[in-house]
């Protein structure tokens, strides 16, 4: 079993990576959504 500190660190890293990936995907999709609204 992993040490409690390691589990907390893994959770934090996973949480941050999820946030970064969400921000990148929204930023990449925004121009496409704008074009769809203009059409």
PQR file with spaces between the fields and no chain letter, atoms N, CA, C, O and H, PARSE charges and radii, in Angstrom:
ATOM       1  N    UNK     1       0.848   -1.183    0.000 -0.4000 1.5000
ATOM       2  CA   UNK     1       0.000    0.000    0.000 -0.0000 2.0000
ATOM       3  C    UNK     1       0.893    1.247    0.000  0.5500 1.7000
ATOM       4  O    UNK     1       1.929    1.283    0.664 -0.5500 1.4000
ATOM       5  N    UNK     2       0.476    2.254   -0.749 -0.4000 1.5000
ATOM       6  CA   UNK     2       1.273    3.474   -0.860 -0.0000 2.0000
ATOM       7  C    UNK     2       1.149    4.309    0.413  0.5500 1.7000
ATOM       8  O    UNK     2       0.174    4.214    1.158 -0.5500 1.4000
ATOM       9  H    UNK     2      -0.366    2.225   -1.288  0.4000 1.0000
ATOM      10  N    UNK     3       2.166    5.122    0.627 -0.4000 1.5000
ATOM      11  CA   UNK     3       2.163    6.015    1.786 -0.0000 2.0000
ATOM      12  C    UNK     3       1.081    7.085    1.600  0.5500 1.7000
ATOM      13  O    UNK     3       0.794    7.467    0.466 -0.5500 1.4000
ATOM      14  H    UNK     3       2.958    5.199    0.021  0.4000 1.0000
ATOM      15  N    UNK     4       0.478    7.575    2.680 -0.4000 1.5000
ATOM      16  CA   UNK     4      -0.587    8.586    2.552 -0.0000 2.0000
ATOM      17  C    UNK     4      -0.146    9.842    1.802  0.5500 1.7000
ATOM      18  O    UNK     4      -0.925   10.398    1.027 -0.5500 1.4000
ATOM      19  H    UNK     4       0.711    7.265    3.602  0.4000 1.0000
ATOM      20  N    UNK     5       1.079   10.294    2.017 -0.4000 1.5000
ATOM      21  CA   UNK     5       1.558   11.486    1.316 -0.0000 2.0000
ATOM      22  C    UNK     5       1.639   11.268   -0.178  0.5500 1.7000
ATOM      23  O    UNK     5       1.361   12.181   -0.956 -0.5500 1.4000
ATOM      24  H    UNK     5       1.711    9.842    2.647  0.4000 1.0000
ATOM      25  N    UNK     6       2.015   10.071   -0.588 -0.4000 1.5000
ATOM      26  CA   UNK     6       2.124    9.766   -2.014 -0.0000 2.0000
ATOM      27  C    UNK     6       0.742    9.744   -2.666  0.5500 1.7000
ATOM      28  O    UNK     6       0.582   10.200   -3.799 -0.5500 1.4000
ATOM      29  H    UNK     6       2.241    9.329    0.044  0.4000 1.0000
ATOM      30  N    UNK     7      -0.255    9.219   -1.957 -0.4000 1.5000
ATOM      31  CA   UNK     7      -1.612    9.189   -2.501 -0.0000 2.0000
ATOM      32  C    UNK     7      -2.129   10.614   -2.689  0.5500 1.7000
ATOM      33  O    UNK     7      -2.740   10.922   -3.712 -0.5500 1.4000
ATOM      34  H    UNK     7      -0.125    8.849   -1.037  0.4000 1.0000
ATOM      35  N    UNK     8      -1.888   11.482   -1.707 -0.4000 1.5000
ATOM      36  CA   UNK     8      -2.324   12.877   -1.821 -0.0000 2.0000
ATOM      37  C    UNK     8      -1.618   13.574   -2.976  0.5500 1.7000
ATOM      38  O    UNK     8      -2.231   14.366   -3.692 -0.5500 1.4000
ATOM      39  H    UNK     8      -1.391   11.232   -0.875  0.4000 1.0000
ATOM      40  N    UNK     9      -0.336   13.284   -3.161 -0.4000 1.5000
ATOM      41  CA   UNK     9       0.410   13.904   -4.255 -0.0000 2.0000
ATOM      42  C    UNK     9      -0.133   13.426   -5.597  0.5500 1.7000
ATOM      43  O    UNK     9      -0.307   14.225   -6.516 -0.5500 1.4000
ATOM      44  H    UNK     9       0.162   12.641   -2.579  0.4000 1.0000
ATOM      45  N    UNK    10      -0.400   12.125   -5.714 -0.4000 1.5000
ATOM      46  CA   UNK    10      -0.941   11.603   -6.966 -0.0000 2.0000
ATOM      47  C    UNK    10      -2.298   12.221   -7.273  0.5500 1.7000
ATOM      48  O    UNK    10      -2.578   12.555   -8.424 -0.5500 1.4000
ATOM      49  H    UNK    10      -0.259   11.476   -4.967  0.4000 1.0000
ATOM      50  N    UNK    11      -3.144   12.377   -6.256 -0.4000 1.5000
ATOM      51  CA   UNK    11      -4.452   13.002   -6.459 -0.0000 2.0000
ATOM      52  C    UNK    11      -4.282   14.436   -6.942  0.5500 1.7000
ATOM      53  O    UNK    11      -4.971   14.865   -7.867 -0.5500 1.4000
ATOM      54  H    UNK    11      -2.917   12.106   -5.321  0.4000 1.0000
ATOM      55  N    UNK    12      -3.370   15.179   -6.323 -0.4000 1.5000
ATOM      56  CA   UNK    12      -3.150   16.573   -6.702 -0.0000 2.0000
ATOM      57  C    UNK    12      -2.653   16.673   -8.139  0.5500 1.7000
ATOM      58  O    UNK    12      -3.113   17.523   -8.901 -0.5500 1.4000
ATOM      59  H    UNK    12      -2.810   14.831   -5.571  0.4000 1.0000
ATOM      60  N    UNK    13      -1.718   15.807   -8.510 -0.4000 1.5000
ATOM      61  CA   UNK    13      -1.184   15.829   -9.878 -0.0000 2.0000
ATOM      62  C    UNK    13      -2.291   15.483  -10.872  0.5500 1.7000
ATOM      63  O    UNK    13      -2.422   16.144  -11.901 -0.5500 1.4000
ATOM      64  H    UNK    13      -1.344   15.116   -7.891  0.4000 1.0000
ATOM      65  N    UNK    14      -3.087   14.456  -10.578 -0.4000 1.5000
ATOM      66  CA   UNK    14      -4.186   14.090  -11.470 -0.0000 2.0000
ATOM      67  C    UNK    14      -5.199   15.229  -11.584  0.5500 1.7000
ATOM      68  O    UNK    14      -5.698   15.511  -12.674 -0.5500 1.4000
ATOM      69  H    UNK    14      -2.980   13.919   -9.741  0.4000 1.0000
ATOM      70  N    UNK    15      -5.501   15.880  -10.465 -0.4000 1.5000
ATOM      71  CA   UNK    15      -6.455   16.988  -10.456 -0.0000 2.0000
ATOM      72  C    UNK    15      -5.944   18.136  -11.318  0.5500 1.7000
ATOM      73  O    UNK    15      -6.700   18.703  -12.107 -0.5500 1.4000
ATOM      74  H    UNK    15      -5.096   15.650   -9.580  0.4000 1.0000
ATOM      75  N    UNK    16      -4.673   18.482  -11.174 -0.4000 1.5000
ATOM      76  CA   UNK    16      -4.100   19.584  -11.949 -0.0000 2.0000
ATOM      77  C    UNK    16      -4.042   19.239  -13.434  0.5500 1.7000
ATOM      78  O    UNK    16      -4.340   20.087  -14.276 -0.5500 1.4000
ATOM      79  H    UNK    16      -4.058   18.022  -10.534  0.4000 1.0000
ATOM      80  N    UNK    17      -3.665   18.008  -13.763 -0.4000 1.5000
ATOM      81  CA   UNK    17      -3.612   17.604  -15.168 -0.0000 2.0000
ATOM      82  C    UNK    17      -5.013   17.634  -15.793  0.5500 1.7000
ATOM      83  O    UNK    17      -5.164   17.999  -16.959 -0.5500 1.4000
ATOM      84  H    UNK    17      -3.423   17.319  -13.079  0.4000 1.0000
ATOM      85  N    UNK    18      -6.016   17.258  -15.032 -0.4000 1.5000
ATOM      86  CA   UNK    18      -7.387   17.338  -15.537 -0.0000 2.0000
ATOM      87  C    UNK    18      -7.798   18.772  -15.816  0.5500 1.7000
ATOM      88  O    UNK    18      -8.445   19.051  -16.826 -0.5500 1.4000
ATOM      89  H    UNK    18      -5.893   16.962  -14.085  0.4000 1.0000
ATOM      90  N    UNK    19      -7.429   19.676  -14.932 -0.4000 1.5000
ATOM      91  CA   UNK    19      -7.739   21.088  -15.136 -0.0000 2.0000
ATOM      92  C    UNK    19      -7.030   21.673  -16.343  0.5500 1.7000
ATOM      93  O    UNK    19      -7.619   22.428  -17.116 -0.5500 1.4000
ATOM      94  H    UNK    19      -6.903   19.450  -14.112  0.4000 1.0000
ATOM      95  N    UNK    20      -5.769   21.322  -16.498 -0.4000 1.5000
ATOM      96  CA   UNK    20      -4.998   21.822  -17.640 -0.0000 2.0000
ATOM      97  C    UNK    20      -5.573   21.276  -18.942  0.5500 1.7000
ATOM      98  O    UNK    20      -5.719   22.020  -19.913 -0.5500 1.4000
ATOM      99  H    UNK    20      -5.290   20.708  -15.870  0.4000 1.0000
ATOM     100  N    UNK    21      -5.900   19.992  -18.973 -0.4000 1.5000
ATOM     101  CA   UNK    21      -6.441   19.414  -20.204 -0.0000 2.0000
ATOM     102  C    UNK    21      -7.803   20.018  -20.546  0.5500 1.7000
ATOM     103  O    UNK    21      -8.106   20.218  -21.722 -0.5500 1.4000
ATOM     104  H    UNK    21      -5.782   19.388  -18.185  0.4000 1.0000
ATOM     105  N    UNK    22      -8.620   20.310  -19.548 -0.4000 1.5000
ATOM     106  CA   UNK    22      -9.913   20.951  -19.806 -0.0000 2.0000
ATOM     107  C    UNK    22      -9.720   22.351  -20.376  0.5500 1.7000
ATOM     108  O    UNK    22     -10.414   22.741  -21.315 -0.5500 1.4000
ATOM     109  H    UNK    22      -8.374   20.147  -18.592  0.4000 1.0000
ATOM     110  N    UNK    23      -8.788   23.103  -19.817 -0.4000 1.5000
ATOM     111  CA   UNK    23      -8.536   24.462  -20.302 -0.0000 2.0000
ATOM     112  C    UNK    23      -8.022   24.445  -21.737  0.5500 1.7000
ATOM     113  O    UNK    23      -8.440   25.262  -22.558 -0.5500 1.4000
ATOM     114  H    UNK    23      -8.225   22.787  -19.054  0.4000 1.0000
ATOM     115  N    UNK    24      -7.118   23.520  -22.039 -0.4000 1.5000
ATOM     116  CA   UNK    24      -6.565   23.435  -23.394 -0.0000 2.0000
ATOM     117  C    UNK    24      -7.654   23.033  -24.386  0.5500 1.7000
ATOM     118  O    UNK    24      -7.738   23.602  -25.474 -0.5500 1.4000
ATOM     119  H    UNK    24      -6.779   22.856  -21.372  0.4000 1.0000
ATOM     120  N    UNK    25      -8.483   22.062  -24.024 -0.4000 1.5000
ATOM     121  CA   UNK    25      -9.518   21.618  -24.958 -0.0000 2.0000
ATOM     122  C    UNK    25     -10.553   22.712  -25.197  0.5500 1.7000
ATOM     123  O    UNK    25     -11.020   22.874  -26.325 -0.5500 1.4000
ATOM     124  H    UNK    25      -8.415   21.600  -23.140  0.4000 1.0000
ATOM     125  N    UNK    26     -10.921   23.462  -24.166 -0.4000 1.5000
ATOM     126  CA   UNK    26     -11.881   24.556  -24.353 -0.0000 2.0000
ATOM     127  C    UNK    26     -11.272   25.661  -25.217  0.5500 1.7000
ATOM     128  O    UNK    26     -11.957   26.239  -26.061 -0.5500 1.4000
ATOM     129  H    UNK    26     -10.542   23.331  -23.250  0.4000 1.0000
ATOM     130  N    UNK    27      -9.995   25.950  -25.008 -0.4000 1.5000
ATOM     131  CA   UNK    27      -9.329   26.977  -25.805 -0.0000 2.0000
ATOM     132  C    UNK    27      -9.230   26.552  -27.263  0.5500 1.7000
ATOM     133  O    UNK    27      -9.388   27.377  -28.163 -0.5500 1.4000
ATOM     134  H    UNK    27      -9.439   25.480  -24.322  0.4000 1.0000
ATOM     135  N    UNK    28      -8.971   25.281  -27.499 -0.4000 1.5000
ATOM     136  CA   UNK    28      -8.860   24.791  -28.872 -0.0000 2.0000
ATOM     137  C    UNK    28     -10.222   24.755  -29.555  0.5500 1.7000
ATOM     138  O    UNK    28     -10.306   24.984  -30.762 -0.5500 1.4000
ATOM     139  H    UNK    28      -8.843   24.611  -26.768  0.4000 1.0000
ATOM     140  N    UNK    29     -11.277   24.476  -28.820 -0.4000 1.5000
ATOM     141  CA   UNK    29     -12.606   24.344  -29.418 -0.0000 2.0000
ATOM     142  C    UNK    29     -13.312   25.683  -29.591  0.5500 1.7000
ATOM     143  O    UNK    29     -14.254   25.771  -30.378 -0.5500 1.4000
ATOM     144  H    UNK    29     -11.208   24.290  -27.840  0.4000 1.0000
ATOM     145  N    UNK    30     -12.895   26.715  -28.893 -0.4000 1.5000
ATOM     146  CA   UNK    30     -13.593   28.000  -28.942 -0.0000 2.0000
ATOM     147  C    UNK    30     -13.673   28.595  -30.353  0.5500 1.7000
ATOM     148  O    UNK    30     -14.750   29.043  -30.746 -0.5500 1.4000
ATOM     149  H    UNK    30     -12.130   26.644  -28.253  0.4000 1.0000
ATOM     150  N    UNK    31     -12.586   28.620  -31.132 -0.4000 1.5000
ATOM     151  CA   UNK    31     -12.703   29.184  -32.489 -0.0000 2.0000
ATOM     152  C    UNK    31     -13.663   28.393  -33.373  0.5500 1.7000
ATOM     153  O    UNK    31     -14.365   28.973  -34.202 -0.5500 1.4000
ATOM     154  H    UNK    31     -11.711   28.256  -30.813  0.4000 1.0000
ATOM     155  N    UNK    32     -13.697   27.079  -33.202 -0.4000 1.5000
ATOM     156  CA   UNK    32     -14.605   26.250  -33.991 -0.0000 2.0000
ATOM     157  C    UNK    32     -16.050   26.584  -33.631  0.5500 1.7000
ATOM     158  O    UNK    32     -16.904   26.687  -34.511 -0.5500 1.4000
ATOM     159  H    UNK    32     -13.127   26.608  -32.528  0.4000 1.0000
ATOM     160  N    UNK    33     -16.320   26.751  -32.351 -0.4000 1.5000
ATOM     161  CA   UNK    33     -17.672   27.105  -31.912 -0.0000 2.0000
ATOM     162  C    UNK    33     -18.069   28.477  -32.447  0.5500 1.7000
ATOM     163  O    UNK    33     -19.226   28.691  -32.807 -0.5500 1.4000
ATOM     164  H    UNK    33     -15.626   26.668  -31.636  0.4000 1.0000
ATOM     165  N    UNK    34     -17.133   29.393  -32.499 -0.4000 1.5000
ATOM     166  CA   UNK    34     -17.447   30.733  -33.008 -0.0000 2.0000
ATOM     167  C    UNK    34     -17.811   30.678  -34.483  0.5500 1.7000
ATOM     168  O    UNK    34     -18.751   31.343  -34.919 -0.5500 1.4000
ATOM     169  H    UNK    34     -16.192   29.220  -32.206  0.4000 1.0000
ATOM     170  N    UNK    35     -17.077   29.893  -35.249 -0.4000 1.5000
ATOM     171  CA   UNK    35     -17.390   29.754  -36.674 -0.0000 2.0000
ATOM     172  C    UNK    35     -18.768   29.124  -36.847  0.5500 1.7000
ATOM     173  O    UNK    35     -19.531   29.534  -37.721 -0.5500 1.4000
ATOM     174  H    UNK    35     -16.314   29.352  -34.895  0.4000 1.0000
ATOM     175  N    UNK    36     -19.089   28.133  -36.024 -0.4000 1.5000
ATOM     176  CA   UNK    36     -20.406   27.499  -36.119 -0.0000 2.0000
ATOM     177  C    UNK    36     -21.516   28.504  -35.823  0.5500 1.7000
ATOM     178  O    UNK    36     -22.581   28.439  -36.438 -0.5500 1.4000
ATOM     179  H    UNK    36     -18.469   27.800  -35.315  0.4000 1.0000
ATOM     180  N    UNK    37     -21.290   29.423  -34.901 -0.4000 1.5000
ATOM     181  CA   UNK    37     -22.308   30.426  -34.597 -0.0000 2.0000
ATOM     182  C    UNK    37     -22.469   31.436  -35.732  0.5500 1.7000
ATOM     183  O    UNK    37     -23.570   31.937  -35.962 -0.5500 1.4000
ATOM     184  H    UNK    37     -20.425   29.476  -34.401  0.4000 1.0000
ATOM     185  N    UNK    38     -21.395   31.734  -36.433 -0.4000 1.5000
ATOM     186  CA   UNK    38     -21.460   32.711  -37.517 -0.0000 2.0000
ATOM     187  C    UNK    38     -22.150   32.147  -38.754  0.5500 1.7000
ATOM     188  O    UNK    38     -22.686   32.902  -39.566 -0.5500 1.4000
ATOM     189  H    UNK    38     -20.501   31.327  -36.246  0.4000 1.0000
ATOM     190  N    UNK    39     -22.140   30.851  -38.899 -0.4000 1.5000
ATOM     191  CA   UNK    39     -22.744   30.222  -40.090 -0.0000 2.0000
ATOM     192  C    UNK    39     -24.248   30.160  -39.937  0.5500 1.7000
ATOM     193  O    UNK    39     -24.940   29.667  -40.829 -0.5500 1.4000
ATOM     194  H    UNK    39     -21.705   30.237  -38.240  0.4000 1.0000
